Amino acid sequence: MKMSKSVYKVRPNDYWRIGEHENWFEEMAAEGFYLKKLGKIFATFEKGEPKQMKYRIDISIDRKISDDQLEVYAESGWGYVTRDKLFYVFSSPVELNAPELHTDSAEQSFTIKKLDQKLVGNAVFTVVATIVMIGMLTAIWLLEGTPIYVLIEGWAIQQTILAAFIGYSAYTSLRASFSIRALRKNLMEGKPINRYATWKKRDRLRSAFAVVFAIVIGLSAVIPVVQLVKHTTKTLPEGTVDLPIVRLADIERNPDLIRDKLGYMDDGVDWGNRYTFKWGPFAPVQYDTDESGVVSGKMWRDGSGQYSPSVHTKAFQLTIPSMADSLIADLVKWHQFDENKEDYVEMNHPDFERLIVYEDAEMKKIFASKGKGVIYVRYHGDADTNSIVGEIERKMMLISGSKSFSENESK
């Protein structure tokens, strides 16, 4: 029989369904596809002439069937095909009428005892891992009560995808453990494996799962890579830049304002005067900036020292504009420290969909949204709130519409 082209098929994902796999291999052979290799997701077949074949799966307690045992099987008409961990696959042409590998079901049950124990251990481990991951993710997503902000920032997307995968692994491990235990019980009672278990009902679901699995795994790998590549932090230029961030000079409007040179320097970045560009699937444009300055000859109103105003800005261009309200609410929670909630006042403004303001003598926090844009500004200084709101209004035009920014535009 001349073999030729290799063909890859999605295998039944429930690897412990022995009868279903055997039936699948036999039906594939009847169509001219002969099993050559079993992978975790795909099985490799080689195309040939259709033929009626029998396939049997044997489980080795010692993980490796001895050469002597393989020879005994071969003499009985069963040729070794491939293996998948503890599972060994054998085939035989129907016309040989080869005897079954195991004629005593009760004796066969002992061959899967070790597998039963292994699957119980796997199930316990994956369930515990899932509980731990759920606990960690619950803390990340819900401890501060700001799940949308966490989603937008993209901190926990990869961990959530990983947790979903671990959770599914726990589910399949439990199913495997219960199924193998039930199979062993049936064998001990003298009930043979069902060699006619159908696989077709699961074929479409199996294929859909394989596609979803590939997408999820791909995303879990691609998202953090894109975030890492896009992420950049640089010293904020002293001159004008076309970025959706509020600048200290525009708020202060004081010619004597100079940059505070006493900031923390690391890797050539002045962290007291820096901007960070970030990317996330739900906010492909994110800016996080700090800027600080001093005014020579001017003191704080309370006489505590030289006047040194500062401003911190967070700006987001959202993928889904309807998320803006929830993001505003989460930003307020995230940046609300010891202040009273009642001091965060929502105001009507013709140029914003939402505007929330907090202010005291020297501290202003402003949260604004319009269309795809959300901007948060924390300002420490003597300027009035209206001047800050006016600057946010100007900068919102850069980020609320269809225009997209990239790190290259900020150079």
N, C-alpha and C positions, 0 to 999 in steps of 0.2 A: 504494500500500500504506500503510494508516494505522497509524502507530505509537502506542503508548500507554505503558503502565506499564513503569518501569525495574525490572530484576531483576539481582541481584548473585549471581555464582557464583564459588566458589573456583577459581582458574585452576590449571592444571598448574604445580607449583612448579619443574619443570625447564624454564626458559624457553628453553633452547637446543634442545629437542626440537621442531624446526620442523614435521615431519610430524605429530606428535601434536597440536600446537595447531591445525593446519589441519583435521585430521579432526574435532577437538572443535567448532570453529566451525561446520563443515558440519552435523554432527549436531544442534547446537543450533538452527541455522536450520531444519532439517527439522522441529523441534518448535515452531517459531514464535518463537524467540529470536534476535535479530539483534545481533551485536556492535557496540558503540558506543565502548567505552573499555577500555583495559588498565591495571590497576594492579599494584602489586607482588604483592599477594595475591589480589585480586578482579578479575574482569572484569565490566563493565557491559553488560547486554543490554537491548534493548527488545522488548516483546511485540508480535507481529503475526501475520499469517496464515502458517502453515507453507509453506515453499517450498524447493525444491532449489537450493542455492547452492554455488559453489566459492570457496574462500578460498586465498590465497597470501600467504606472508611473504617479503618482500624485505629484504635487508640493505644498508644504505647505508654505504659506506666513509667518506664525508664527513659522516656523521651526519645529513645532510639531503638528501633527494632533491629535485632542482631542479624548478621549476614546469614546465619543458619536458618533463622525463621523466615527470612526473605526467600531463601532457597526452597524451603518447604512449601511456601505459598506458590512459588513459581512452578514447582513440580505438580501442584494441584490445579494449575491453569490460571493463576492470578499473577499478572505482571505489575511490578511497582511502577507508579506514575509520578507522584510528587508527594510532598508533605507540607503541612502548615502547623508548625509547633508540634503538639502532641498528636495531630491527626495525620494519618498516612492513607493515601489513596491508591487503590489497586483496581485494575481493569481486567476483563476477560471477555472474549467474543462469546455471544450467546450460544453459538453452535457447539462450543466446547462443553457446555453444561457442567461447568466447574462447581464443585461442592462449596457450600458457604464457608467463609473463613471461620465462623463460630457456629457450631451446631447446638451448643448448649447455652441458652439465654441466661440462665442463672450464673454460669461460669463467666460469660461475657460481662456481666454486671461488675465483676471484680476489676476488670480492666479500666473501668472509668472511675474507680474509687478515688484515685489520686487526683484526677481531674476535678471531681466533685469538691475535694478539699481545697484545691487550688482556686477554684472559682469562688468558694465561700470567702477565702482570704482576700481575693481581688475585690469582691463586693464590699466587704467591710472596709478595706482601705479606701476605695473610691467614694463610698458614702461618707466616711469621716472627712476626706479631702473636700467633698462637696459642701459639707456643713461648715468647715473652716472657711472656704472661699465665700460662701453666702454670708457668713458673719463679717468677714472683711469688707465685702462689697456693700453690705447694709450700712456699715460704719462710713464708708466713702460716700455713698449716695444719699443717705438719710440722716446721718448724725447731726449735720449742721442744718438740715431741712432745706437744702438747696440743690435738688437733683438736676434741674435744668441747667444751672450754672456749671455743675460738674460735667454734664453732657456736652455743653457748648465748649468748655475748655478742653474736653477730650482726655481728661486725666485717666478715666477708668474704662474706656471703651474696650481696649485690648484685654484687660482683666475680666471684663464682663463676658466677652466672647470666649475666653479661656474657661471661665466658670461654667458657661453654658455647655461647652464641650465636655468638661469634667462631669457635669451633671448628667449629660446624656450617657457618658461612659458608666456612671454609677447605675443608671437605669438599665443599660444593657447587661452590666455585670450581674445585677440582681435577677434579671430574666434568665440569663445563662445559668446561674446557680440553681434557680428553681426548676428550670427545664431539665438540666442534667440530673438533678436529684430525682425528678419524676421519671426520667428515662431509666435511671438505675433501679428504681423501685419496680417499674414494669418488667425489666429484664429479670430481676430476682423472682418475680411472680411467674416467670416463664413466658411473658408476652414479648415477641420479637419486635425489632425495629420496623416501623412502617416503611416499606420500600417504595410505596406509591404516593408518598406525601407530595402534594402539588406545590410547585414554586411559582406558577404563573400568576396567582392572585397577588403575590407580593412584588412581581417584577416591576410594574409601573411605579409603585411606591418606593421600591429599592432604587430605581434609576433617579427619581426625583430627589431622594435623600442624598444620593451621591453628588448630584449637582449642587444642592444646598450645602452639603458638607464641604465641597471644594471651594465654594464662594466664601463660606464662613472662615475656613482656614486661610484662604487667600487674603481676606480682609484683615484677619488677626496679624498677618505678616506685613501687609502693605501699609496699613494705617500708621503704625509707629515709625516705619521707615520714612514715610512722607512727612510726618510731624518732625522727625529729627532733621531731615534735609531742609525743610522750610524754616525751622526755628533759627533765629539769628538775633543777637544782641550787640548793639553798637553804641558808641558815645553819640549823644544827640548833638547835631550841629548847632552852633550858636546862631546862624543865620536862619532865614525863612525856609521852610521845607513844605512841600505840598503833601502833607499827611493829615489824616483826620484826628489830630490830637490838639489839645488846648495848650498853648505856649505861655510860659510865665510872663514874658515881656508884653504879650498882648493883653494880659490881665492888668499888670502893674502900670504900664504906660508911663514909666519913669526912666528918663535918660541916664540916671545915675545907677540903674540896676546893672550889676555885673554877675557873672557866673560864680557860684561858690566853689572854690578850688579845693576845699578840704574834704571832698567826698571820697568814698572807698574806691580804690583803683585795683582792678584785677584783669589780667589778660588784655591790657591796653584799653579797658572799658572803664569810664567814669560812671560808677553805679549810682551816683547821686544825680547824674544828668545822662540818662540813657534811654534808649527805646528798644523794645523787644517785639519782633514780628513772629506771630505763631499762626499755625494752620490747624483746622479741625474740620471734619466732614460736615458739621452743622454750622460752622462759622469759618469759612475758608480765609477770611481776613480778620486778624485780631492784632491789636496794638496795645502794649502795656508800657507806659512811660513814667519816668520820674524826672523832675527838673527842680533845681534849687538855686537860689541866688542870694545876694546881699546888696544892700543899699548903703553906701558910705555916708556917714554922718546922720543917719536916721536910726532911731531907737524904736523898739516896740512900745506900744502905748502904755503898758504897765511898767516900763523902765527896766525890764528884765535883761536887756542886752541889745546888741546891734540887730536891726531889722533884717530878717533872713527869711523871706517868703519861699514857699515851695508849692508844687502842684503835681498831682499824680493823676494820670488818665488811663482809662481802659476803654477801648473802642472795638466794636464788633460789627461785622457785616454778616448777617445771618443768611443761611441757605433757605430757611423757612420763616418768612416774616411774622407769621402768627405766633412764633415762639417769643417774640419781643416782650410781651406783657409778663410772661412767666419769668423771663430772664431778669427783667427789672425788679420783680418781687424778690427773686433770689439774691440779686446784688444788694438790695437793701438789707436783707437778713445777714448776708455775708459781712457787710461792712458796718453793721450796727453793733457797737460795742456796749458801752455802759449807758448810752443815751436811751431816753424813753422813746418808745415806738411812736407816741403821739407827736414827738418833735419832728418826725419825718412827714412833711406836709405835701399833699398832692395839689398841684396848681394847674389851672387852665392856661394854655398858651396856644396861640393860633398856629404856631409853626412846629408843634410837637404833638404826637399822639398821647404821650404820657410825659409828665414832668414832676418829679418828686424832689423836694429841697429840704435839707437840714442845715441849720446855721446857728452858730453861737458867736461870741465876740471875735474870735480869730480863726474859726474853722467852718468851712462850708463844704457840704457834700451834695452833689447834684446828679440826678439820674434822669436821663432823657432818652426817648425813642421816637423814631419816625421811619416808616417803611421797613427796610432791612437793617437799618442802623440803630445801634444802642451805644450810648456813651455815658460813662461814669467819670466824674471829676471830683477829686478831693483836694481842696485848696486850703493852705494855711497862710494867712496874711490879712492885710487891712482892706483889700478891695471889696466892693459891695457885690452882692449876689447878682444883680442885673448885668454887671459887666461880664461875669463868668457865663451866665446864660446866653448872652449875646455872642460870645466866642463859641460856645457849644453849637449855637444855631448856625454859625458860619461853617463850622467843621462838619456838622451833620450832613450838609449838602454833598460832601465828598464821599460819604459812606452809606447814605440811606437809599441811593438809587441803584442803577444797573452797573455803574462803574466799579471795576474790581481793581484792587491794588495787589502788588506783589512786592516781595522784598527788594527786587531790582529797582522799583520806582522810588524806593526810599533812600537810595544811595545819593 
